[in-house]
Amino acid sequence: MHDAKLEITTLGKFEVRRAGQLLSQDSSYRVWELFKYIITNRNTGIVPELALENLWPDQEYSDPRGAVRALIFRLRKSLGKASAKDQDYIIFSQGCYRWNNSVDYWLDAEEFENKAQQAFNLKQSQPEQAEDLLLQAFNLYGGEYLPESYYCQWTIPMRNYLYTLYLQVVLELMELLAARRDNAKIIAACEQALLTHPYEEDIHRYYLKALVNEGRIKQARNHYTYTTNKFYQDLGIKPSPDLHRIVQAAGNRHPEGLDLNNIQNHLQEKADNQGAFVCEVEVFKEIYKLERCRGERSGLSVFMALLSIQDDTQQNDASMIEKGMEQLESVLLNNLRKGDVIARWSSNQYVLMLPGLAYEHGEKVMQRIKNAFNQTNQYLTLTTEIQPVLPPDLSKLI
């Protein structure tokens, strides 16, 4: 870049520099808010009255044009002249202020958009060049557009547009890297993208697949557990079953040619737990189907229980609920039998499968769990429900 070129950063932070000098700390807050508004609307004219209404809607001005004129004067003084033609960066014509697109400047959001669009156009015909452009665009995106002005309504359309464009860049890049089986680059890019976009499942999906393909199964499982907990804690939802299937399939990779004794030994190692079985909801659903069929065939009772945590303080503190759910899982593991099944159903609920248990015994188990939980929680309430999956056929118990 030319030393005298105006360099404007808007992605992840806001900075204006010229010849290495930071300009955006000079002058007042209002001057640079007006600059952000102008650069956001750089392809249209800025009507002074409308600019004030969008920027500071709660204030009234007896002379709005004079107020904007004074801010523009200070802004021009801070920016200086464009070196090549001694022109102003902000011009006035036909009753509107406009960004002077003919001067030499660099804007990260504009560069990001140009690189992305060039890459999309070349993806089919020149995939290698497209990949290089996508990587450049990917690295230009430092975060959301004008984060310091996050709650300003006028920033929302541009922020959403660039956010969507970034996701498209990431996914197009992942597709090209996956076609070349470049798992190392996929992993590095996903780790960077997830720092700013932790709730995008498509990025998690590429990341888990790349980890599995590299044989990093334990890391994939740990990441899936982390993602599940984060979705529960922050959003109150669980990730889609696709993520679980990737990790589950990785665990199903076994050597070929084993005899039945080898397989049983392997299964025994996997089943070597002393208490209740904790699983994901998708696994719980399969166990439910199995237990229901077995109950229909044998007539033995199978009970389900639902345990829900509520915040008595009415503050809806997600961190308090999450801590309570961790404590409840520990209580369940200490109080349930080997063969009982536990799954986290939602951000504040566990569901249990209790095979071969009489109703009155199930009620006692629920009471024991509630007593144990209440001993460690002053501000959370645990409620329980229990009901049969199928009513028992007593004739088959004789």
C-alpha positions as CSV (number, residue, x, y, z in Angstrom):
1,M,0.0,0.0,0.0
2,H,1.1,3.6,-0.7
3,D,2.3,5.3,2.5
4,A,-0.2,8.2,2.0
5,K,-3.2,5.9,1.2
6,L,-6.1,6.1,3.6
7,E,-6.5,2.7,5.2
8,I,-9.9,2.0,6.8
9,T,-10.6,-1.1,9.0
10,T,-14.2,-1.9,9.8
11,L,-14.2,-5.7,10.2
12,G,-13.6,-6.7,13.9
13,K,-12.6,-3.2,14.9
14,F,-12.7,0.4,13.6
15,E,-9.5,2.2,12.6
16,V,-8.5,4.9,10.1
17,R,-4.8,5.2,9.4
18,R,-2.7,7.3,7.0
19,A,1.0,6.8,6.5
20,G,0.9,4.5,9.6
21,Q,-0.6,7.1,11.8
22,L,-3.9,6.3,13.6
23,L,-6.4,9.1,12.8
24,S,-9.5,7.7,14.4
25,Q,-8.5,8.7,17.9
26,D,-8.4,12.3,17.0
27,S,-11.4,14.7,17.2
28,S,-14.7,13.7,18.8
29,Y,-16.8,10.6,18.9
30,R,-19.5,12.2,16.8
31,V,-17.0,13.0,14.0
32,W,-16.0,9.4,13.6
33,E,-19.6,8.1,13.9
34,L,-20.5,10.4,11.0
35,F,-17.5,9.0,9.1
36,K,-18.7,5.4,9.7
37,Y,-22.1,6.4,8.4
38,I,-20.6,7.9,5.3
39,I,-18.3,5.0,4.5
40,T,-21.2,2.5,5.1
41,N,-23.3,4.5,2.6
42,R,-20.3,5.4,0.3
43,N,-22.2,4.6,-2.9
44,T,-25.1,6.9,-2.1
45,G,-25.6,10.6,-1.2
46,I,-26.0,11.5,2.5
47,V,-28.8,13.9,3.2
48,P,-27.8,15.9,6.4
49,E,-31.2,15.7,8.0
50,L,-31.5,12.0,7.5
51,A,-27.9,11.4,8.7
52,L,-28.7,13.1,12.0
53,E,-32.0,11.2,12.4
54,N,-30.2,7.9,11.9
55,L,-27.2,8.7,14.0
56,W,-28.7,10.5,16.9
57,P,-32.5,10.1,16.7
58,D,-33.2,11.4,20.2
59,Q,-31.8,14.8,19.6
60,E,-33.3,17.8,17.9
61,Y,-31.4,20.4,15.9
62,S,-32.5,23.9,15.0
63,D,-30.0,23.9,12.1
64,P,-29.4,20.2,11.1
65,R,-27.5,21.2,7.9
66,G,-25.2,23.5,9.9
67,A,-24.6,20.8,12.5
68,V,-23.5,18.3,9.8
69,R,-21.5,21.0,8.0
70,A,-19.5,21.6,11.2
71,L,-18.8,17.9,11.7
72,I,-17.8,17.5,8.1
73,F,-15.3,20.4,8.5
74,R,-13.7,18.7,11.4
75,L,-13.7,15.3,9.7
76,R,-12.0,16.7,6.6
77,K,-9.4,18.3,8.8
78,S,-8.7,15.0,10.4
79,L,-8.5,13.0,7.2
80,G,-6.5,15.6,5.2
81,K,-6.4,15.7,1.4
82,A,-6.1,12.8,-0.9
83,S,-2.4,13.0,-2.0
84,A,-2.7,12.2,-5.7
85,K,-5.0,15.0,-6.7
86,D,-5.3,17.1,-3.6
87,Q,-8.9,16.2,-3.3
88,D,-11.3,15.9,-0.4
89,Y,-12.4,12.4,0.7
90,I,-15.9,13.8,1.3
91,I,-17.5,16.0,-1.3
92,F,-20.7,17.9,-1.5
93,S,-23.0,17.9,-4.6
94,Q,-26.7,18.3,-5.2
95,G,-27.5,18.9,-1.6
96,C,-25.8,15.7,-0.4
97,Y,-22.5,14.7,1.1
98,R,-20.8,11.9,-0.7
99,W,-17.7,9.7,-0.3
100,N,-15.3,10.5,-3.1
101,N,-14.8,7.1,-4.7
102,S,-12.3,8.5,-7.2
103,V,-9.5,9.0,-4.6
104,D,-7.0,6.4,-3.5
105,Y,-8.1,4.5,-0.4
106,W,-8.2,1.0,1.0
107,L,-11.3,-0.4,2.8
108,D,-11.1,-3.9,4.3
109,A,-14.9,-4.6,3.8
110,E,-14.7,-3.5,0.1
111,E,-11.5,-5.6,-0.5
112,F,-13.1,-8.6,1.3
113,E,-16.2,-8.3,-0.9
114,N,-14.2,-8.0,-4.1
115,K,-12.0,-11.0,-3.4
116,A,-15.0,-13.1,-2.5
117,Q,-16.9,-12.2,-5.6
118,Q,-13.9,-12.9,-7.8
119,A,-13.5,-16.3,-6.2
120,F,-17.1,-17.3,-6.7
121,N,-16.8,-16.4,-10.4
122,L,-13.7,-18.5,-10.8
123,K,-14.6,-21.5,-8.7
124,Q,-15.8,-23.8,-11.6
125,S,-13.2,-22.7,-14.3
126,Q,-10.1,-22.1,-12.1
127,P,-10.5,-23.8,-8.7
128,E,-6.9,-23.2,-7.7
129,Q,-7.1,-19.5,-8.2
130,A,-10.5,-19.4,-6.6
131,E,-9.1,-21.1,-3.5
132,D,-6.3,-18.6,-3.3
133,L,-8.8,-15.7,-3.5
134,L,-11.1,-17.4,-0.9
135,L,-8.2,-17.7,1.5
136,Q,-7.4,-14.0,1.0
137,A,-11.0,-13.0,1.6
138,F,-11.1,-15.4,4.6
139,N,-8.1,-13.7,6.2
140,L,-9.5,-10.2,5.6
141,Y,-12.6,-10.9,7.7
142,G,-11.4,-9.9,11.1
143,G,-14.9,-10.0,12.7
144,E,-18.3,-8.4,12.5
145,Y,-18.7,-5.1,10.8
146,L,-18.2,-2.0,13.0
147,P,-18.6,-3.9,16.3
148,E,-18.4,-0.7,18.3
149,S,-21.6,0.5,16.7
150,Y,-23.3,-2.9,17.0
151,Y,-26.7,-1.5,18.3
152,C,-27.0,1.2,15.7
153,Q,-29.8,0.3,13.3
154,W,-28.1,1.7,10.3
155,T,-25.2,-0.8,10.6
156,I,-27.4,-3.9,10.5
157,P,-28.0,-4.3,6.8
158,M,-24.3,-4.1,6.0
159,R,-23.3,-6.2,9.0
160,N,-25.7,-9.0,8.0
161,Y,-24.7,-8.9,4.4
162,L,-21.0,-9.3,5.2
163,Y,-21.7,-11.9,7.8
164,T,-23.6,-14.0,5.2
165,L,-20.9,-13.4,2.6
166,Y,-18.2,-14.6,5.1
167,L,-20.1,-17.8,5.8
168,Q,-20.4,-18.4,2.0
169,V,-16.6,-17.8,1.7
170,V,-15.9,-20.3,4.5
171,L,-18.1,-23.0,3.1
172,E,-16.9,-22.5,-0.5
173,L,-13.3,-22.7,0.8
174,M,-14.1,-25.9,2.8
175,E,-15.6,-27.5,-0.2
176,L,-12.5,-26.9,-2.3
177,L,-10.1,-28.0,0.5
178,A,-12.2,-31.1,1.1
179,A,-12.1,-32.0,-2.6
180,R,-8.3,-32.0,-2.3
181,R,-8.5,-33.8,1.1
182,D,-6.4,-31.0,2.7
183,N,-7.6,-31.8,6.2
184,A,-4.8,-29.7,7.8
185,K,-6.0,-26.5,6.1
186,I,-9.6,-27.3,6.9
187,I,-8.8,-27.8,10.6
188,A,-6.8,-24.5,10.8
189,A,-9.5,-22.5,8.9
190,C,-12.3,-23.9,11.0
191,E,-10.5,-23.2,14.2
192,Q,-10.1,-19.6,13.1
193,A,-13.7,-19.3,11.9
194,L,-15.2,-20.8,15.0
195,L,-13.6,-18.1,17.2
196,T,-16.0,-15.5,15.7
197,H,-18.8,-17.9,14.6
198,P,-19.2,-20.5,17.3
199,Y,-22.8,-21.4,16.5
200,E,-22.5,-22.2,12.8
201,E,-23.0,-26.0,12.5
202,D,-21.7,-26.3,9.0
203,I,-18.3,-25.1,10.2
204,H,-18.4,-27.6,13.1
205,R,-19.3,-30.3,10.6
206,Y,-16.3,-29.7,8.3
207,Y,-14.1,-29.5,11.4
208,L,-15.2,-32.8,12.9
209,K,-14.9,-34.6,9.5
210,A,-11.4,-33.3,9.1
211,L,-10.3,-34.3,12.6
212,V,-11.8,-37.8,12.0
213,N,-10.1,-38.1,8.6
214,E,-6.8,-37.2,10.3
215,G,-7.3,-39.9,12.9
216,R,-7.8,-37.4,15.7
217,I,-10.8,-39.2,17.1
218,K,-10.4,-38.2,20.7
219,Q,-10.1,-34.5,19.8
220,A,-13.2,-34.9,17.6
221,R,-15.2,-36.4,20.5
222,N,-14.0,-33.7,22.9
223,H,-15.0,-31.0,20.4
224,Y,-18.4,-32.5,20.0
225,T,-18.9,-32.6,23.7
226,Y,-17.8,-29.0,24.0
227,T,-20.1,-27.9,21.2
228,T,-23.1,-29.7,22.7
229,N,-22.5,-28.1,26.1
230,K,-22.0,-24.6,24.5
231,F,-25.2,-24.9,22.5
232,Y,-27.1,-26.0,25.6
233,Q,-25.7,-23.3,27.8
234,D,-25.9,-20.4,25.4
235,L,-28.8,-21.2,23.1
236,G,-30.9,-23.7,25.0
237,I,-30.8,-26.1,22.1
238,K,-28.8,-29.2,21.0
239,P,-26.8,-29.5,17.8
240,S,-28.3,-31.4,14.9
241,P,-27.9,-35.2,14.8
242,D,-25.4,-34.9,11.9
243,L,-22.6,-33.8,14.2
244,H,-23.2,-36.8,16.5
245,R,-23.3,-39.2,13.5
246,I,-19.8,-38.0,12.4
247,V,-18.3,-38.8,15.8
248,Q,-20.3,-42.0,16.2
249,A,-19.2,-43.3,12.8
250,A,-15.6,-42.6,13.8
251,G,-16.0,-44.9,16.8
252,N,-17.3,-47.7,14.6
253,R,-14.0,-48.1,12.7
254,H,-12.7,-51.5,13.7
255,P,-10.0,-53.8,12.2
256,E,-11.3,-56.4,9.8
257,G,-11.0,-60.2,10.2
258,L,-11.6,-60.4,13.9
259,D,-13.3,-63.6,15.3
260,L,-16.2,-63.5,17.7
261,N,-14.0,-63.8,20.8
262,N,-12.0,-60.7,19.8
263,I,-15.2,-58.8,19.2
264,Q,-16.6,-59.8,22.6
265,N,-13.4,-58.7,24.3
266,H,-13.6,-55.4,22.5
267,L,-17.3,-55.0,23.5
268,Q,-16.4,-55.8,27.1
269,E,-13.8,-53.1,27.2
270,K,-16.3,-50.6,25.8
271,A,-19.0,-51.7,28.3
272,D,-16.7,-51.5,31.4
273,N,-18.7,-48.9,33.3
274,Q,-19.9,-49.4,36.9
275,G,-23.0,-47.2,36.9
276,A,-25.8,-45.9,34.7
277,F,-25.1,-45.3,31.0
278,V,-24.9,-41.7,29.9
279,C,-25.6,-41.1,26.2
280,E,-26.7,-38.5,23.6
281,V,-30.4,-38.1,22.9
282,E,-30.1,-39.8,19.5
283,V,-28.7,-42.9,21.2
284,F,-31.4,-42.7,23.9
285,K,-34.1,-42.8,21.2
286,E,-32.7,-46.0,19.8
287,I,-32.5,-47.5,23.3
288,Y,-36.1,-46.4,23.9
289,K,-37.2,-48.3,20.7
290,L,-35.3,-51.4,21.9
291,E,-36.8,-51.3,25.4
292,R,-40.3,-50.8,24.1
293,C,-40.0,-53.8,21.8
294,R,-38.6,-55.9,24.6
295,G,-41.3,-54.8,26.9
296,E,-44.0,-55.7,24.4
297,R,-42.5,-59.1,24.0
298,S,-41.7,-60.0,27.6
299,G,-44.3,-58.0,29.5
300,L,-41.7,-56.6,31.8
301,S,-42.2,-53.0,33.0
302,V,-40.0,-50.2,31.6
303,F,-40.3,-46.7,33.1
304,M,-39.2,-43.3,31.8
305,A,-38.5,-40.3,34.0
306,L,-38.1,-36.6,33.3
307,L,-36.1,-34.4,35.6
308,S,-36.3,-30.7,35.3
309,I,-34.4,-27.9,37.0
310,Q,-35.9,-24.5,37.6
311,D,-34.3,-21.3,38.9
312,D,-36.1,-20.1,42.0
313,T,-34.5,-16.6,41.8
314,Q,-36.4,-15.9,38.5
315,Q,-33.2,-14.5,37.0
316,N,-32.9,-17.2,34.3
317,D,-29.2,-17.4,35.0
318,A,-27.9,-19.8,32.3
319,S,-24.6,-20.4,34.1
320,M,-26.4,-21.3,37.3
321,I,-28.7,-23.8,35.4
322,E,-25.6,-25.3,33.7
323,K,-23.8,-25.8,37.0
324,G,-27.0,-27.4,38.4
325,M,-27.2,-29.7,35.4
326,E,-23.6,-30.8,36.0
327,Q,-24.4,-31.5,39.7
328,L,-27.6,-33.4,38.7
329,E,-25.7,-35.7,36.4
330,S,-23.3,-36.5,39.2
331,V,-26.2,-37.2,41.5
332,L,-27.8,-39.5,38.9
333,L,-24.6,-41.5,38.4
334,N,-24.4,-42.0,42.2
335,N,-28.0,-43.1,42.6
336,L,-29.0,-45.1,39.5
337,R,-28.3,-48.7,38.7
338,K,-26.0,-50.2,36.1
339,G,-28.3,-50.6,33.1
340,D,-30.3,-47.4,33.7
341,V,-29.9,-44.9,30.9
342,I,-29.4,-41.1,31.2
343,A,-29.6,-38.5,28.4
344,R,-29.7,-34.7,28.5
345,W,-32.9,-33.7,26.8
346,S,-32.6,-29.9,26.9
347,S,-30.7,-27.1,28.6
348,N,-32.5,-27.9,31.9
349,Q,-33.8,-31.4,31.6
350,Y,-32.6,-35.0,31.8
351,V,-34.6,-38.0,30.6
352,L,-34.1,-41.5,32.2
353,M,-34.8,-45.0,31.1
354,L,-35.4,-47.4,34.0
355,P,-36.0,-51.0,32.9
356,G,-37.4,-53.7,35.1
357,L,-38.5,-51.4,37.9
358,A,-41.7,-51.3,39.8
359,Y,-43.5,-48.0,40.0
360,E,-43.3,-47.7,43.8
361,H,-39.5,-48.3,43.6
362,G,-39.3,-45.7,40.8
363,E,-40.9,-43.1,43.1
364,K,-38.4,-43.9,45.8
365,V,-35.6,-43.5,43.4
366,M,-36.9,-40.1,42.3
367,Q,-37.3,-39.0,45.9
368,R,-33.7,-40.1,46.7
369,I,-32.4,-38.1,43.7
370,K,-34.4,-35.0,44.8
371,N,-33.0,-35.2,48.3
372,A,-29.5,-35.6,47.2
373,F,-29.8,-32.7,44.7
374,N,-31.4,-30.4,47.2
375,Q,-28.6,-30.8,49.7
376,T,-26.2,-29.0,47.3
377,N,-28.6,-26.5,45.7
378,Q,-30.3,-23.6,47.5
379,Y,-31.6,-21.6,44.6
380,L,-32.6,-24.4,42.1
381,T,-35.7,-26.7,42.3
382,L,-35.7,-30.2,40.9
383,T,-39.0,-31.6,39.7
384,T,-39.5,-35.2,38.6
385,E,-42.1,-37.1,36.5
386,I,-42.2,-40.9,36.0
387,Q,-44.4,-43.0,33.9
388,P,-44.3,-46.5,32.2
389,V,-43.2,-46.9,28.6
390,L,-45.7,-49.8,28.5
391,P,-48.0,-51.1,31.2
392,P,-46.7,-54.5,32.5
393,D,-48.4,-57.7,31.6
394,L,-48.6,-59.4,35.0
395,S,-49.4,-62.8,33.6
396,K,-45.9,-63.0,32.1
397,L,-44.4,-62.4,35.6
398,I,-46.0,-65.5,37.1
